[in-house]
Amino acid sequence: MGITYKDAGVDVEAGNRAVRLMKQYVEKTFDGNVLSGLGAFGGMYQLDDGNVLVAGTDGVGTKLKAAFELNRHDTVGIDCVAMCANDIVCHGAKPLFFLDYISTGKLDPPAAAEIVKGVARGCREAGCALIGGETAEMPGFYQEDEYDIAGFAVGMVRREKLITGDHIKKGDVLIGLASSGIHSNGFSLVRKVVSMNKETLNRHIDTLGEPLGDALLKPTRIYVKTVLALTERFEIKGIAHITGGGFIENIPRILPERLRAKIDLNTFERPPIFDLLTTQAQMDIQSAYNTFNMGIGMVLAVDSADVQDVITAADGLGEKAYAIGEVVAGKAGVTLCGG
């Protein structure tokens, strides 16, 4: 048996249990305007004018270790924005604004400026404003040459255009939008099989066509403008952002009860970085698709009659789009076929 995400120090089930334990406290704070509980991609709060605010918060995770080693800080801010903005747009909301939080052992002004440069670039890609943030210097808590970054975003959508997955039915088709690479998930496992040192990260890998560090630090793709354009033209019934937990954890989050996803692994391209990592970790298919995005960053559920039109429109917007599976009757979950 190969290395699992749990072996790398990340226990997904413990995370799920923590959420279940938290719910009793979180739900006591809800008022009549709250539309979502824990588990949705974004938190939803309805305003009196019929608009719904959708909020999300996230960080970059241990991908930062590669940035530290290579002293390259201008892309992790893009990742931070992407992790929040992509969650928000899963509900059809347009991101309005973003705030960042950077904590470090010793403030390095040029590095901090590079981080925020990436945040600003990500905000431009997501079409939102960077309206503020916080930088905390915490000596003795972080090493002097290390930092953490997190972000918070708020978007808005009309209540009647809110995407929840409630109308997904058996026979609907799942369309995958290609990822740009690993994005910002699974890096604890990556670090288990790849040495995070300059020599390893600067080594050119023929199968990747670039140095390993470049492949690992490739920014998370921001899908906001594409998804918003598609929702204007088609009925997109549900959207899943493929982040931590991969296909297995994220696709079921948009499916109604007694429905599951059937995914054909032969329908989309798998970037070579995933073959390299899963081979070195000796991961089985189930574990791989429960850890990484494996080449698909977003999954959209649409009516079978709209599939080709949506794919053509997505291609025209600069995305690689594939019909990767369908919604079938059954217990909540994901069935992986082929591959």
C-alpha positions as CSV (number, residue, x, y, z in Angstrom):
1,M,0.0,0.0,0.0
2,G,1.3,3.5,-0.9
3,I,1.5,6.7,1.1
4,T,-1.8,8.2,2.0
5,Y,-2.7,11.8,2.9
6,K,-3.1,10.6,6.5
7,D,0.4,9.2,6.4
8,A,1.6,12.7,5.4
9,G,-0.1,14.1,8.5
10,V,-3.5,15.2,7.1
11,D,-6.4,13.3,8.5
12,V,-9.4,14.1,6.3
13,E,-11.8,12.1,8.4
14,A,-10.6,14.0,11.5
15,G,-11.4,17.2,9.7
16,N,-14.9,16.0,8.9
17,R,-15.4,15.0,12.5
18,A,-14.3,18.4,13.7
19,V,-16.8,20.0,11.4
20,R,-19.6,17.8,12.8
21,L,-18.6,18.7,16.4
22,M,-18.4,22.4,15.5
23,K,-21.9,22.6,14.0
24,Q,-23.7,22.6,17.3
25,Y,-22.0,25.8,18.3
26,V,-22.0,27.5,14.8
27,E,-25.7,26.9,14.2
28,K,-26.6,28.7,17.5
29,T,-25.4,31.9,15.9
30,F,-27.7,31.7,12.9
31,D,-30.5,34.1,12.3
32,G,-33.3,34.0,9.7
33,N,-31.0,35.5,7.0
34,V,-28.5,32.6,7.0
35,L,-29.1,30.3,4.0
36,S,-26.4,27.7,4.5
37,G,-24.9,25.5,7.2
38,L,-21.4,24.1,7.3
39,G,-20.5,22.1,4.2
40,A,-21.4,24.5,1.5
41,F,-18.6,26.0,-0.5
42,G,-19.5,29.5,0.7
43,G,-21.4,30.9,3.6
44,M,-24.6,32.5,2.4
45,Y,-26.5,35.4,4.0
46,Q,-29.6,36.9,2.5
47,L,-30.1,40.7,2.5
48,D,-33.5,42.4,2.6
49,D,-33.2,43.6,-1.0
50,G,-33.2,40.0,-2.4
51,N,-29.4,39.8,-2.8
52,V,-27.4,37.1,-1.2
53,L,-23.9,37.7,0.2
54,V,-21.6,34.7,-0.3
55,A,-18.4,34.6,1.8
56,G,-15.3,32.3,1.8
57,T,-12.0,32.1,3.6
58,D,-9.0,29.9,3.0
59,G,-5.2,29.8,2.9
60,V,-2.4,28.4,0.7
61,G,-1.3,25.6,3.0
62,T,2.1,23.9,2.9
63,K,2.6,24.9,-0.7
64,L,4.4,27.8,0.9
65,K,7.3,25.5,1.8
66,A,8.3,25.5,-1.9
67,A,8.0,29.3,-2.0
68,F,10.3,29.6,1.0
69,E,12.9,27.3,-0.4
70,L,13.0,29.0,-3.8
71,N,12.6,32.5,-2.3
72,R,9.8,33.1,-4.8
73,H,6.8,34.9,-3.3
74,D,4.9,36.5,-6.2
75,T,2.5,33.6,-6.9
76,V,1.2,32.4,-3.6
77,G,-1.1,35.4,-3.3
78,I,-2.8,34.3,-6.5
79,D,-3.4,30.9,-4.8
80,C,-4.9,32.6,-1.8
81,V,-7.4,34.6,-3.8
82,A,-8.2,31.6,-6.0
83,M,-9.0,29.3,-3.0
84,C,-11.6,31.9,-1.8
85,A,-13.0,33.3,-5.0
86,N,-13.4,29.8,-6.6
87,D,-15.5,28.7,-3.6
88,I,-17.7,31.8,-3.8
89,V,-18.4,31.4,-7.5
90,C,-19.6,27.9,-6.9
91,H,-22.9,29.5,-5.8
92,G,-23.0,31.8,-8.8
93,A,-21.9,34.9,-6.8
94,K,-19.5,37.5,-8.2
95,P,-16.7,38.2,-5.8
96,L,-16.8,41.9,-4.6
97,F,-13.9,42.3,-2.3
98,F,-11.0,40.5,-0.7
99,L,-8.9,40.9,2.4
100,D,-5.6,39.2,3.2
101,Y,-3.8,38.2,6.4
102,I,0.0,37.6,6.5
103,S,1.7,36.5,9.6
104,T,5.5,36.1,9.9
105,G,8.4,35.6,12.3
106,K,10.2,38.7,11.0
107,L,8.7,41.1,8.4
108,D,10.7,41.2,5.2
109,P,9.2,44.2,3.3
110,P,10.3,43.2,-0.2
111,A,8.9,39.7,0.3
112,A,5.7,41.1,1.7
113,A,5.3,43.3,-1.3
114,E,5.8,40.4,-3.6
115,I,3.1,38.4,-1.8
116,V,0.6,41.3,-2.0
117,K,1.6,41.7,-5.7
118,G,0.3,38.2,-6.2
119,V,-2.8,38.9,-4.2
120,A,-3.6,41.9,-6.3
121,R,-3.1,40.0,-9.5
122,G,-5.4,37.3,-8.3
123,C,-8.0,39.9,-7.4
124,R,-7.8,41.3,-10.9
125,E,-8.3,37.9,-12.3
126,A,-11.3,37.3,-10.1
127,G,-12.7,40.8,-10.8
128,C,-12.8,41.9,-7.1
129,A,-11.2,44.7,-5.1
130,L,-8.4,44.2,-2.6
131,I,-9.7,46.6,0.1
132,G,-7.5,45.8,3.1
133,G,-5.7,43.2,5.2
134,E,-3.4,42.7,8.2
135,T,0.3,41.9,8.5
136,A,1.3,40.4,11.9
137,E,4.9,40.1,13.0
138,M,5.1,37.2,15.5
139,P,8.8,36.6,16.6
140,G,9.3,33.2,18.2
141,F,6.2,31.8,16.8
142,Y,7.2,31.5,13.1
143,Q,10.8,31.2,11.9
144,E,12.2,34.5,10.6
145,D,12.2,33.4,7.0
146,E,8.7,31.9,7.0
147,Y,5.1,33.2,6.9
148,D,1.6,32.1,6.5
149,I,-1.1,33.8,4.3
150,A,-4.9,33.5,4.4
151,G,-7.7,35.5,2.8
152,F,-11.3,36.3,3.1
153,A,-13.7,37.2,0.3
154,V,-17.3,38.3,-0.1
155,G,-19.4,38.0,-3.2
156,M,-23.0,38.7,-4.1
157,V,-25.8,37.1,-6.2
158,R,-29.5,37.5,-6.6
159,R,-31.4,34.9,-4.6
160,E,-33.2,33.6,-7.7
161,K,-29.8,33.0,-9.4
162,L,-28.2,31.3,-6.4
163,I,-26.6,27.9,-7.3
164,T,-27.1,25.2,-4.7
165,G,-27.2,21.9,-6.5
166,D,-30.8,21.4,-5.3
167,H,-32.1,20.9,-8.8
168,I,-29.6,18.4,-10.0
169,K,-31.2,15.2,-11.1
170,K,-30.4,11.7,-12.4
171,G,-29.0,11.9,-15.9
172,D,-27.4,15.3,-15.6
173,V,-23.9,15.5,-16.9
174,L,-20.8,16.6,-15.1
175,I,-18.4,18.9,-17.0
176,G,-14.9,19.3,-15.7
177,L,-12.8,22.4,-16.2
178,A,-9.1,21.7,-16.4
179,S,-6.8,22.7,-13.6
180,S,-3.5,24.4,-14.0
181,G,-1.7,21.8,-12.0
182,I,-1.7,20.8,-8.3
183,H,-3.3,24.1,-7.3
184,S,-3.1,24.4,-3.4
185,N,-4.1,21.0,-2.1
186,G,-2.2,17.8,-1.3
187,F,1.1,19.5,-0.6
188,S,1.6,17.8,2.8
189,L,1.7,14.5,0.7
190,V,3.8,16.2,-2.0
191,R,6.4,17.0,0.7
192,K,6.4,13.4,1.9
193,V,7.6,12.2,-1.5
194,V,9.6,15.3,-2.8
195,S,12.5,16.8,-0.9
196,M,11.8,20.5,-0.5
197,N,15.4,21.7,-1.2
198,K,16.7,24.0,-3.9
199,E,18.6,21.2,-5.7
200,T,15.4,19.0,-6.1
201,L,13.1,21.9,-6.9
202,N,15.4,23.4,-9.5
203,R,15.9,20.1,-11.3
204,H,14.5,20.0,-14.8
205,I,12.0,17.1,-15.2
206,D,11.7,15.9,-18.8
207,T,8.2,14.6,-18.4
208,L,7.1,17.9,-17.0
209,G,9.0,20.0,-19.5
210,E,10.1,22.4,-16.7
211,P,11.8,22.4,-13.3
212,L,9.9,20.6,-10.6
213,G,9.6,23.8,-8.5
214,D,8.0,25.6,-11.4
215,A,5.4,22.9,-11.7
216,L,4.7,22.9,-7.9
217,L,4.4,26.7,-7.6
218,K,2.1,27.1,-10.7
219,P,-0.7,29.3,-9.4
220,T,-4.2,27.9,-8.8
221,R,-6.5,28.7,-11.8
222,I,-9.2,31.3,-11.1
223,Y,-12.4,30.3,-12.8
224,V,-14.6,33.2,-11.7
225,K,-15.0,35.1,-15.0
226,T,-15.6,31.9,-17.0
227,V,-18.2,30.5,-14.6
228,L,-20.0,33.8,-14.3
229,A,-20.1,34.0,-18.1
230,L,-21.5,30.5,-18.4
231,T,-24.2,31.1,-15.8
232,E,-25.4,34.0,-17.8
233,R,-26.0,31.7,-20.8
234,F,-26.9,28.3,-19.4
235,E,-28.6,26.7,-16.4
236,I,-25.6,25.5,-14.3
237,K,-27.3,23.4,-11.6
238,G,-24.4,22.9,-9.3
239,I,-20.6,23.7,-9.1
240,A,-17.9,21.9,-7.1
241,H,-14.5,23.4,-6.5
242,I,-12.0,20.4,-6.5
243,T,-9.8,21.3,-3.5
244,G,-8.9,19.3,-0.4
245,G,-10.4,15.9,-0.6
246,G,-10.3,15.8,-4.4
247,F,-13.2,14.4,-6.4
248,I,-14.3,12.0,-3.6
249,E,-15.0,14.7,-1.0
250,N,-16.1,17.7,-3.1
251,I,-18.4,16.5,-5.9
252,P,-20.9,14.9,-3.4
253,R,-21.2,18.3,-1.7
254,I,-23.4,19.5,-4.5
255,L,-25.6,16.4,-5.0
256,P,-29.1,16.0,-3.6
257,E,-29.8,12.9,-1.5
258,R,-29.9,9.5,-3.2
259,L,-27.7,10.7,-6.0
260,R,-24.0,10.0,-6.7
261,A,-21.4,10.9,-9.3
262,K,-20.1,8.4,-11.9
263,I,-16.8,9.7,-13.3
264,D,-15.1,8.2,-16.4
265,L,-11.4,8.8,-15.9
266,N,-10.6,8.3,-19.6
267,T,-12.5,11.4,-20.6
268,F,-10.0,14.1,-19.5
269,E,-6.2,14.8,-19.6
270,R,-4.2,14.1,-16.5
271,P,-1.2,16.4,-16.3
272,P,2.1,14.6,-15.9
273,I,2.8,16.1,-12.4
274,F,0.1,13.8,-11.0
275,D,1.6,10.7,-12.6
276,L,4.9,11.7,-11.1
277,L,3.5,12.2,-7.6
278,T,1.1,9.3,-7.5
279,T,3.8,6.9,-8.8
280,Q,6.4,8.0,-6.2
281,A,3.8,7.8,-3.5
282,Q,2.5,4.4,-4.8
283,M,-1.1,5.7,-4.4
284,D,-4.1,3.7,-5.6
285,I,-6.7,5.4,-7.8
286,Q,-9.1,6.0,-5.0
287,S,-6.5,7.7,-2.8
288,A,-5.2,9.8,-5.6
289,Y,-8.7,11.2,-6.4
290,N,-9.3,11.7,-2.7
291,T,-6.2,13.9,-2.4
292,F,-5.4,15.8,-5.6
293,N,-7.6,17.5,-8.3
294,M,-5.9,15.1,-10.9
295,G,-6.4,17.7,-13.7
296,I,-9.9,19.0,-13.0
297,G,-10.3,22.2,-10.9
298,M,-14.0,22.7,-11.2
299,V,-17.0,20.4,-11.9
300,L,-20.3,21.8,-13.3
301,A,-23.6,19.9,-13.3
302,V,-25.7,20.6,-16.4
303,D,-28.7,19.1,-18.2
304,S,-27.6,16.6,-20.8
305,A,-29.2,18.7,-23.6
306,D,-26.8,21.6,-22.8
307,V,-23.5,19.6,-22.5
308,Q,-21.9,20.4,-25.9
309,D,-23.0,24.0,-25.9
310,V,-21.5,24.5,-22.4
311,I,-18.2,22.8,-23.5
312,T,-18.0,24.9,-26.6
313,A,-18.7,28.1,-24.7
314,A,-16.1,27.2,-22.0
315,D,-13.5,26.5,-24.7
316,G,-14.3,29.9,-26.2
317,L,-13.6,31.5,-22.9
318,G,-10.1,29.9,-22.7
319,E,-10.9,26.8,-20.6
320,K,-10.3,23.2,-21.4
321,A,-13.7,21.5,-20.7
322,Y,-14.6,17.9,-20.7
323,A,-17.8,15.8,-20.1
324,I,-16.3,13.7,-17.4
325,G,-19.3,11.8,-16.0
326,E,-22.9,11.8,-15.0
327,V,-25.3,11.9,-12.1
328,V,-26.7,8.4,-11.2
329,A,-29.0,7.0,-8.6
330,G,-27.4,5.6,-5.5
331,K,-25.8,6.3,-2.1
332,A,-24.0,9.6,-1.9
333,G,-20.4,9.4,-3.2
334,V,-18.3,9.0,-6.3
335,T,-17.8,6.0,-8.6
336,L,-14.5,6.1,-10.5
337,C,-14.5,4.1,-13.8
338,G,-11.7,3.4,-16.2
339,G,-8.3,5.0,-15.8
